[in-house]
Amino acid sequence: MVIAQAHGETMTVAISDGQALGRRRQLSDEVAAYVRELIMSGQVGHGEFLRLERIADDLGISVTPVREALLSLRGEGFVTLEPRRGFMPAPLSRQDVQDLFEAQAYFAGELASRAAEKITHDELETLDQRQELLVRASKAADADGIERANHEFHRAINLCARSPKTAWLLQLVVRYAPRRFYSSIQGWSQASVDDHRLILAALRARDAEAARGAMRAHIRHAGTLLVVHLEAQGFWAEQAD
């Protein structure tokens, strides 16, 4: 229930508890995604504390949804809570990163395979357009454009597969990939352009096995580049293999 003024009159506007709770959950989910990307991109690692006030200031929100997000990430095993000290990222090994991308590669490959059998001419044209946008953004070093075009390219393939349950499973895994930071990883942008061409060729040929293989190789390639990027930042410098 909120009180508002309009034309000099006081009005009472009802907002259901369900609506308020829904907004809180959405905001908490967005904060959790932000923190996952900070961790997976190597901007913060195990041993560094995640300051609630700093995250809240960076996102322009209150501390409450930040705390809720970190508690959710603790439940996922992504962060730990140190008594009387705060939250910090849980240890993240090279194998952890590779496992996440291997799982992503499996589901993305299945969707690409199914898309190859169902894709229409118009959908292929749409993918060509997405690829052209990625090429242009890559040449211009447009980070936002690269992220947007790459996301839309993969989303279009997933929709072509017409397999919503598999797409949902993929989405659960993909949320751990640092989508907004890929363009800063050396070699990723051009690798993505090149890998996409192989995926497109398989889709045009309606070759399900080739599409599955090309997509899985593409996702694994991205995972390898991320590991190299994290190593270059010294992410595992003080951790035993």
RODO-989348 format. One record per residue (C-alpha): residue number from 1; residue in three letters; x, y, z. Coordinates in Angstrom, 2 decimals, m for minus. Example, Ala and Ser with C-alpha at 12.3 -4.5 7.8 and 13.67 -1.06 7.14 Angstrom:
<pt lummar="1" kolro="ALA" x="12.30" y="m4.50" z="7.80"/>
<pt lummar="2" kolro="SER" x="13.67" y="m1.06" z="7.14"/>
This chain:
<pt lummar="1" kolro="MET" x="0.00" y="0.00" z="0.00"/>
<pt lummar="2" kolro="VAL" x="1.44" y="3.43" z="m0.99"/>
<pt lummar="3" kolro="ILE" x="0.16" y="6.98" z="m0.66"/>
<pt lummar="4" kolro="ALA" x="0.47" y="9.30" z="m3.69"/>
<pt lummar="5" kolro="GLN" x="m0.51" y="12.88" z="m4.52"/>
<pt lummar="6" kolro="ALA" x="m2.29" y="13.73" z="m7.77"/>
<pt lummar="7" kolro="HIS" x="m3.95" y="17.02" z="m8.68"/>
<pt lummar="8" kolro="GLY" x="m3.95" y="18.04" z="m5.02"/>
<pt lummar="9" kolro="GLU" x="m5.76" y="14.89" z="m3.93"/>
<pt lummar="10" kolro="THR" x="m4.37" y="12.05" z="m1.87"/>
<pt lummar="11" kolro="MET" x="m4.77" y="8.60" z="m3.40"/>
<pt lummar="12" kolro="THR" x="m4.12" y="5.19" z="m1.95"/>
<pt lummar="13" kolro="VAL" x="m2.57" y="2.75" z="m4.43"/>
<pt lummar="14" kolro="ALA" x="m2.37" y="m0.91" z="m3.53"/>
<pt lummar="15" kolro="ILE" x="0.70" y="m2.92" z="m4.46"/>
<pt lummar="16" kolro="SER" x="0.38" y="m6.60" z="m3.73"/>
<pt lummar="17" kolro="ASP" x="2.94" y="m8.40" z="m1.63"/>
<pt lummar="18" kolro="GLY" x="3.46" y="m10.74" z="m4.58"/>
<pt lummar="19" kolro="GLN" x="4.43" y="m7.88" z="m6.88"/>
<pt lummar="20" kolro="ALA" x="6.86" y="m6.45" z="m4.36"/>
<pt lummar="21" kolro="LEU" x="8.39" y="m9.85" z="m3.73"/>
<pt lummar="22" kolro="GLY" x="8.72" y="m10.43" z="m7.47"/>
<pt lummar="23" kolro="ARG" x="10.60" y="m7.16" z="m7.93"/>
<pt lummar="24" kolro="ARG" x="12.91" y="m8.00" z="m5.04"/>
<pt lummar="25" kolro="ARG" x="13.68" y="m11.42" z="m6.47"/>
<pt lummar="26" kolro="GLN" x="14.37" y="m9.99" z="m9.91"/>
<pt lummar="27" kolro="LEU" x="16.74" y="m7.40" z="m8.48"/>
<pt lummar="28" kolro="SER" x="18.47" y="m10.02" z="m6.35"/>
<pt lummar="29" kolro="ASP" x="18.90" y="m12.24" z="m9.43"/>
<pt lummar="30" kolro="GLU" x="20.45" y="m9.33" z="m11.34"/>
<pt lummar="31" kolro="VAL" x="22.90" y="m8.68" z="m8.51"/>
<pt lummar="32" kolro="ALA" x="23.80" y="m12.38" z="m8.38"/>
<pt lummar="33" kolro="ALA" x="24.51" y="m12.33" z="m12.13"/>
<pt lummar="34" kolro="TYR" x="26.72" y="m9.26" z="m11.67"/>
<pt lummar="35" kolro="VAL" x="28.73" y="m10.91" z="m8.89"/>
<pt lummar="36" kolro="ARG" x="29.09" y="m14.17" z="m10.85"/>
<pt lummar="37" kolro="GLU" x="30.57" y="m12.20" z="m13.73"/>
<pt lummar="38" kolro="LEU" x="32.97" y="m10.37" z="m11.41"/>
<pt lummar="39" kolro="ILE" x="34.23" y="m13.73" z="m10.18"/>
<pt lummar="40" kolro="MET" x="34.29" y="m15.60" z="m13.50"/>
<pt lummar="41" kolro="SER" x="36.05" y="m12.73" z="m15.27"/>
<pt lummar="42" kolro="GLY" x="38.80" y="m12.69" z="m12.63"/>
<pt lummar="43" kolro="GLN" x="38.00" y="m9.24" z="m11.28"/>
<pt lummar="44" kolro="VAL" x="37.69" y="m10.67" z="m7.78"/>
<pt lummar="45" kolro="GLY" x="38.95" y="m13.98" z="m6.44"/>
<pt lummar="46" kolro="HIS" x="39.16" y="m16.19" z="m3.38"/>
<pt lummar="47" kolro="GLY" x="40.74" y="m14.30" z="m0.50"/>
<pt lummar="48" kolro="GLU" x="39.13" y="m10.99" z="m1.47"/>
<pt lummar="49" kolro="PHE" x="36.00" y="m9.90" z="0.33"/>
<pt lummar="50" kolro="LEU" x="32.87" y="m8.85" z="m1.52"/>
<pt lummar="51" kolro="ARG" x="31.87" y="m5.57" z="0.11"/>
<pt lummar="52" kolro="LEU" x="28.10" y="m5.17" z="0.19"/>
<pt lummar="53" kolro="GLU" x="28.23" y="m1.38" z="0.27"/>
<pt lummar="54" kolro="ARG" x="30.63" y="m1.23" z="m2.67"/>
<pt lummar="55" kolro="ILE" x="28.47" y="m3.50" z="m4.82"/>
<pt lummar="56" kolro="ALA" x="25.34" y="m1.56" z="m3.84"/>
<pt lummar="57" kolro="ASP" x="27.04" y="1.74" z="m4.78"/>
<pt lummar="58" kolro="ASP" x="28.28" y="0.33" z="m8.10"/>
<pt lummar="59" kolro="LEU" x="24.77" y="m0.78" z="m9.03"/>
<pt lummar="60" kolro="GLY" x="22.94" y="2.17" z="m7.51"/>
<pt lummar="61" kolro="ILE" x="20.78" y="0.07" z="m5.22"/>
<pt lummar="62" kolro="SER" x="20.33" y="m0.61" z="m1.51"/>
<pt lummar="63" kolro="VAL" x="22.33" y="m3.17" z="0.44"/>
<pt lummar="64" kolro="THR" x="19.34" y="m5.49" z="1.02"/>
<pt lummar="65" kolro="PRO" x="19.16" y="m7.11" z="m2.47"/>
<pt lummar="66" kolro="VAL" x="22.97" y="m7.41" z="m2.45"/>
<pt lummar="67" kolro="ARG" x="22.85" y="m9.38" z="0.77"/>
<pt lummar="68" kolro="GLU" x="20.05" y="m11.57" z="m0.60"/>
<pt lummar="69" kolro="ALA" x="22.04" y="m12.21" z="m3.78"/>
<pt lummar="70" kolro="LEU" x="25.17" y="m13.19" z="m1.87"/>
<pt lummar="71" kolro="LEU" x="23.19" y="m15.56" z="0.33"/>
<pt lummar="72" kolro="SER" x="21.78" y="m17.13" z="m2.83"/>
<pt lummar="73" kolro="LEU" x="25.29" y="m17.49" z="m4.28"/>
<pt lummar="74" kolro="ARG" x="26.39" y="m19.06" z="m1.01"/>
<pt lummar="75" kolro="GLY" x="23.68" y="m21.67" z="m1.50"/>
<pt lummar="76" kolro="GLU" x="25.13" y="m22.38" z="m4.96"/>
<pt lummar="77" kolro="GLY" x="28.59" y="m22.82" z="m3.45"/>
<pt lummar="78" kolro="PHE" x="29.83" y="m19.83" z="m5.41"/>
<pt lummar="79" kolro="VAL" x="30.71" y="m17.69" z="m2.39"/>
<pt lummar="80" kolro="THR" x="31.48" y="m18.43" z="1.25"/>
<pt lummar="81" kolro="LEU" x="30.55" y="m16.51" z="4.38"/>
<pt lummar="82" kolro="GLU" x="33.37" y="m15.87" z="6.81"/>
<pt lummar="83" kolro="PRO" x="32.02" y="m15.29" z="10.36"/>
<pt lummar="84" kolro="ARG" x="32.16" y="m11.62" z="11.39"/>
<pt lummar="85" kolro="ARG" x="34.10" y="m10.79" z="8.21"/>
<pt lummar="86" kolro="GLY" x="31.77" y="m11.14" z="5.25"/>
<pt lummar="87" kolro="PHE" x="31.42" y="m12.89" z="1.90"/>
<pt lummar="88" kolro="MET" x="34.23" y="m13.95" z="m0.41"/>
<pt lummar="89" kolro="PRO" x="34.35" y="m16.01" z="m3.61"/>
<pt lummar="90" kolro="ALA" x="34.73" y="m19.73" z="m3.05"/>
<pt lummar="91" kolro="PRO" x="37.91" y="m21.30" z="m4.47"/>
<pt lummar="92" kolro="LEU" x="37.61" y="m21.71" z="m8.25"/>
<pt lummar="93" kolro="SER" x="39.99" y="m24.11" z="m9.98"/>
<pt lummar="94" kolro="ARG" x="40.89" y="m24.50" z="m13.64"/>
<pt lummar="95" kolro="GLN" x="38.91" y="m27.73" z="m13.60"/>
<pt lummar="96" kolro="ASP" x="35.85" y="m25.90" z="m12.24"/>
<pt lummar="97" kolro="VAL" x="35.96" y="m23.49" z="m15.18"/>
<pt lummar="98" kolro="GLN" x="36.49" y="m26.28" z="m17.68"/>
<pt lummar="99" kolro="ASP" x="33.62" y="m28.28" z="m16.18"/>
<pt lummar="100" kolro="LEU" x="31.25" y="m25.34" z="m16.49"/>
<pt lummar="101" kolro="PHE" x="32.10" y="m24.89" z="m20.15"/>
<pt lummar="102" kolro="GLU" x="31.94" y="m28.63" z="m20.83"/>
<pt lummar="103" kolro="ALA" x="28.39" y="m28.68" z="m19.48"/>
<pt lummar="104" kolro="GLN" x="27.54" y="m25.62" z="m21.56"/>
<pt lummar="105" kolro="ALA" x="29.09" y="m27.26" z="m24.65"/>
<pt lummar="106" kolro="TYR" x="26.93" y="m30.35" z="m24.21"/>
<pt lummar="107" kolro="PHE" x="23.59" y="m28.55" z="m24.11"/>
<pt lummar="108" kolro="ALA" x="24.53" y="m25.93" z="m26.72"/>
<pt lummar="109" kolro="GLY" x="25.69" y="m28.70" z="m29.03"/>
<pt lummar="110" kolro="GLU" x="22.41" y="m30.56" z="m28.66"/>
<pt lummar="111" kolro="LEU" x="20.45" y="m27.42" z="m29.47"/>
<pt lummar="112" kolro="ALA" x="22.58" y="m26.71" z="m32.54"/>
<pt lummar="113" kolro="SER" x="22.07" y="m30.28" z="m33.74"/>
<pt lummar="114" kolro="ARG" x="18.29" y="m29.98" z="m33.43"/>
<pt lummar="115" kolro="ALA" x="18.34" y="m26.53" z="m35.04"/>
<pt lummar="116" kolro="ALA" x="20.12" y="m27.98" z="m38.09"/>
<pt lummar="117" kolro="GLU" x="17.17" y="m30.28" z="m38.67"/>
<pt lummar="118" kolro="LYS" x="14.49" y="m27.62" z="m38.23"/>
<pt lummar="119" kolro="ILE" x="15.97" y="m24.26" z="m39.29"/>
<pt lummar="120" kolro="THR" x="14.16" y="m22.36" z="m42.02"/>
<pt lummar="121" kolro="HIS" x="15.54" y="m20.19" z="m44.80"/>
<pt lummar="122" kolro="ASP" x="14.37" y="m17.03" z="m43.02"/>
<pt lummar="123" kolro="GLU" x="16.01" y="m18.15" z="m39.79"/>
<pt lummar="124" kolro="LEU" x="19.28" y="m18.74" z="m41.61"/>
<pt lummar="125" kolro="GLU" x="19.08" y="m15.22" z="m43.01"/>
<pt lummar="126" kolro="THR" x="18.54" y="m13.89" z="m39.50"/>
<pt lummar="127" kolro="LEU" x="21.65" y="m15.75" z="m38.30"/>
<pt lummar="128" kolro="ASP" x="23.65" y="m14.31" z="m41.20"/>
<pt lummar="129" kolro="GLN" x="22.56" y="m10.83" z="m40.13"/>
<pt lummar="130" kolro="ARG" x="23.58" y="m11.50" z="m36.52"/>
<pt lummar="131" kolro="GLN" x="26.95" y="m12.75" z="m37.73"/>
<pt lummar="132" kolro="GLU" x="27.47" y="m9.65" z="m39.85"/>
<pt lummar="133" kolro="LEU" x="26.72" y="m7.46" z="m36.84"/>
<pt lummar="134" kolro="LEU" x="29.31" y="m9.41" z="m34.84"/>
<pt lummar="135" kolro="VAL" x="31.90" y="m8.98" z="m37.59"/>
<pt lummar="136" kolro="ARG" x="31.31" y="m5.23" z="m37.72"/>
<pt lummar="137" kolro="ALA" x="31.39" y="m4.85" z="m33.95"/>
<pt lummar="138" kolro="SER" x="34.59" y="m6.89" z="m33.77"/>
<pt lummar="139" kolro="LYS" x="36.31" y="m4.73" z="m36.38"/>
<pt lummar="140" kolro="ALA" x="35.20" y="m1.59" z="m34.52"/>
<pt lummar="141" kolro="ALA" x="36.24" y="m3.03" z="m31.13"/>
<pt lummar="142" kolro="ASP" x="32.71" y="m2.22" z="m29.94"/>
<pt lummar="143" kolro="ALA" x="32.45" y="m4.24" z="m26.71"/>
<pt lummar="144" kolro="ASP" x="28.72" y="m3.70" z="m26.23"/>
<pt lummar="145" kolro="GLY" x="28.04" y="m4.49" z="m29.87"/>
<pt lummar="146" kolro="ILE" x="30.11" y="m7.68" z="m29.70"/>
<pt lummar="147" kolro="GLU" x="28.30" y="m8.89" z="m26.60"/>
<pt lummar="148" kolro="ARG" x="24.89" y="m8.06" z="m28.03"/>
<pt lummar="149" kolro="ALA" x="25.48" y="m9.65" z="m31.45"/>
<pt lummar="150" kolro="ASN" x="27.03" y="m12.78" z="m29.98"/>
<pt lummar="151" kolro="HIS" x="24.16" y="m13.21" z="m27.52"/>
<pt lummar="152" kolro="GLU" x="21.56" y="m12.78" z="m30.27"/>
<pt lummar="153" kolro="PHE" x="23.38" y="m15.24" z="m32.55"/>
<pt lummar="154" kolro="HIS" x="23.30" y="m18.01" z="m29.95"/>
<pt lummar="155" kolro="ARG" x="19.77" y="m17.15" z="m28.83"/>
<pt lummar="156" kolro="ALA" x="18.53" y="m17.45" z="m32.42"/>
<pt lummar="157" kolro="ILE" x="20.02" y="m20.94" z="m32.76"/>
<pt lummar="158" kolro="ASN" x="18.51" y="m22.03" z="m29.45"/>
<pt lummar="159" kolro="LEU" x="15.08" y="m20.84" z="m30.57"/>
<pt lummar="160" kolro="CYS" x="15.44" y="m22.67" z="m33.90"/>
<pt lummar="161" kolro="ALA" x="15.96" y="m25.93" z="m31.99"/>
<pt lummar="162" kolro="ARG" x="12.41" y="m25.68" z="m30.61"/>
<pt lummar="163" kolro="SER" x="13.50" y="m27.54" z="m27.50"/>
<pt lummar="164" kolro="PRO" x="12.55" y="m25.27" z="m24.59"/>
<pt lummar="165" kolro="LYS" x="13.50" y="m27.71" z="m21.81"/>
<pt lummar="166" kolro="THR" x="17.02" y="m28.18" z="m23.18"/>
<pt lummar="167" kolro="ALA" x="17.33" y="m24.42" z="m23.68"/>
<pt lummar="168" kolro="TRP" x="16.31" y="m23.94" z="m20.04"/>
<pt lummar="169" kolro="LEU" x="19.00" y="m26.37" z="m18.89"/>
<pt lummar="170" kolro="LEU" x="21.56" y="m24.49" z="m20.98"/>
<pt lummar="171" kolro="GLN" x="20.48" y="m21.22" z="m19.40"/>
<pt lummar="172" kolro="LEU" x="21.19" y="m22.61" z="m15.93"/>
<pt lummar="173" kolro="VAL" x="24.80" y="m23.24" z="m16.94"/>
<pt lummar="174" kolro="VAL" x="25.33" y="m20.16" z="m19.10"/>
<pt lummar="175" kolro="ARG" x="24.64" y="m17.82" z="m16.20"/>
<pt lummar="176" kolro="TYR" x="28.12" y="m18.66" z="m14.90"/>
<pt lummar="177" kolro="ALA" x="29.80" y="m17.47" z="m18.10"/>
<pt lummar="178" kolro="PRO" x="31.05" y="m13.84" z="m17.91"/>
<pt lummar="179" kolro="ARG" x="29.12" y="m12.67" z="m20.96"/>
<pt lummar="180" kolro="ARG" x="29.78" y="m8.95" z="m20.52"/>
<pt lummar="181" kolro="PHE" x="33.53" y="m9.40" z="m20.19"/>
<pt lummar="182" kolro="TYR" x="34.26" y="m11.71" z="m23.11"/>
<pt lummar="183" kolro="SER" x="35.20" y="m8.86" z="m25.42"/>
<pt lummar="184" kolro="SER" x="38.09" y="m7.98" z="m23.09"/>
<pt lummar="185" kolro="ILE" x="39.58" y="m11.49" z="m23.37"/>
<pt lummar="186" kolro="GLN" x="42.42" y="m11.52" z="m25.87"/>
<pt lummar="187" kolro="GLY" x="41.56" y="m13.45" z="m29.03"/>
<pt lummar="188" kolro="TRP" x="37.96" y="m14.16" z="m28.09"/>
<pt lummar="189" kolro="SER" x="36.26" y="m11.76" z="m30.50"/>
<pt lummar="190" kolro="GLN" x="38.01" y="m13.07" z="m33.64"/>
<pt lummar="191" kolro="ALA" x="37.74" y="m16.66" z="m32.44"/>
<pt lummar="192" kolro="SER" x="34.01" y="m16.20" z="m32.04"/>
<pt lummar="193" kolro="VAL" x="33.66" y="m14.78" z="m35.56"/>
<pt lummar="194" kolro="ASP" x="35.62" y="m17.71" z="m37.01"/>
<pt lummar="195" kolro="ASP" x="33.83" y="m20.39" z="m34.97"/>
<pt lummar="196" kolro="HIS" x="30.43" y="m18.99" z="m35.90"/>
<pt lummar="197" kolro="ARG" x="31.23" y="m19.42" z="m39.60"/>
<pt lummar="198" kolro="LEU" x="31.73" y="m23.16" z="m39.06"/>
<pt lummar="199" kolro="ILE" x="28.46" y="m23.39" z="m37.14"/>
<pt lummar="200" kolro="LEU" x="26.63" y="m21.52" z="m39.90"/>
<pt lummar="201" kolro="ALA" x="28.07" y="m23.79" z="m42.57"/>
<pt lummar="202" kolro="ALA" x="26.80" y="m26.87" z="m40.72"/>
<pt lummar="203" kolro="LEU" x="23.36" y="m25.33" z="m40.25"/>
<pt lummar="204" kolro="ARG" x="23.11" y="m24.42" z="m43.95"/>
<pt lummar="205" kolro="ALA" x="24.02" y="m28.01" z="m44.85"/>
<pt lummar="206" kolro="ARG" x="21.34" y="m29.27" z="m42.43"/>
<pt lummar="207" kolro="ASP" x="24.11" y="m31.45" z="m40.97"/>
<pt lummar="208" kolro="ALA" x="23.09" y="m32.18" z="m37.38"/>
<pt lummar="209" kolro="GLU" x="26.32" y="m33.95" z="m36.38"/>
<pt lummar="210" kolro="ALA" x="28.52" y="m31.22" z="m37.84"/>
<pt lummar="211" kolro="ALA" x="26.45" y="m28.53" z="m36.10"/>
<pt lummar="212" kolro="ARG" x="26.74" y="m30.34" z="m32.78"/>
<pt lummar="213" kolro="GLY" x="30.50" y="m30.71" z="m33.18"/>
<pt lummar="214" kolro="ALA" x="31.07" y="m27.12" z="m34.32"/>
<pt lummar="215" kolro="MET" x="29.06" y="m25.67" z="m31.45"/>
<pt lummar="216" kolro="ARG" x="30.74" y="m27.83" z="m28.81"/>
<pt lummar="217" kolro="ALA" x="34.17" y="m26.93" z="m30.18"/>
<pt lummar="218" kolro="HIS" x="33.20" y="m23.24" z="m30.09"/>
<pt lummar="219" kolro="ILE" x="32.10" y="m23.34" z="m26.45"/>
<pt lummar="220" kolro="ARG" x="35.18" y="m25.31" z="m25.38"/>
<pt lummar="221" kolro="HIS" x="37.33" y="m22.79" z="m27.24"/>
<pt lummar="222" kolro="ALA" x="35.74" y="m19.96" z="m25.25"/>
<pt lummar="223" kolro="GLY" x="36.41" y="m21.84" z="m22.01"/>
<pt lummar="224" kolro="THR" x="40.06" y="m22.34" z="m22.93"/>
<pt lummar="225" kolro="LEU" x="40.48" y="m18.65" z="m23.72"/>
<pt lummar="226" kolro="LEU" x="38.92" y="m17.74" z="m20.36"/>
<pt lummar="227" kolro="VAL" x="41.32" y="m20.05" z="m18.50"/>
<pt lummar="228" kolro="VAL" x="44.28" y="m18.49" z="m20.34"/>
<pt lummar="229" kolro="HIS" x="42.93" y="m15.03" z="m19.50"/>
<pt lummar="230" kolro="LEU" x="42.61" y="m15.86" z="m15.81"/>
<pt lummar="231" kolro="GLU" x="46.08" y="m17.39" z="m15.73"/>
<pt lummar="232" kolro="ALA" x="47.53" y="m14.24" z="m17.29"/>
<pt lummar="233" kolro="GLN" x="45.92" y="m12.23" z="m14.51"/>
<pt lummar="234" kolro="GLY" x="47.56" y="m14.42" z="m11.89"/>
<pt lummar="235" kolro="PHE" x="44.19" y="m15.75" z="m10.80"/>
<pt lummar="236" kolro="TRP" x="45.71" y="m19.07" z="m9.68"/>
<pt lummar="237" kolro="ALA" x="49.19" y="m17.79" z="m8.87"/>
<pt lummar="238" kolro="GLU" x="48.89" y="m18.58" z="m5.16"/>
<pt lummar="239" kolro="GLN" x="46.78" y="m21.70" z="m5.50"/>
<pt lummar="240" kolro="ALA" x="48.12" y="m25.22" z="m5.73"/>
<pt lummar="241" kolro="ASP" x="47.08" y="m27.11" z="m8.85"/>
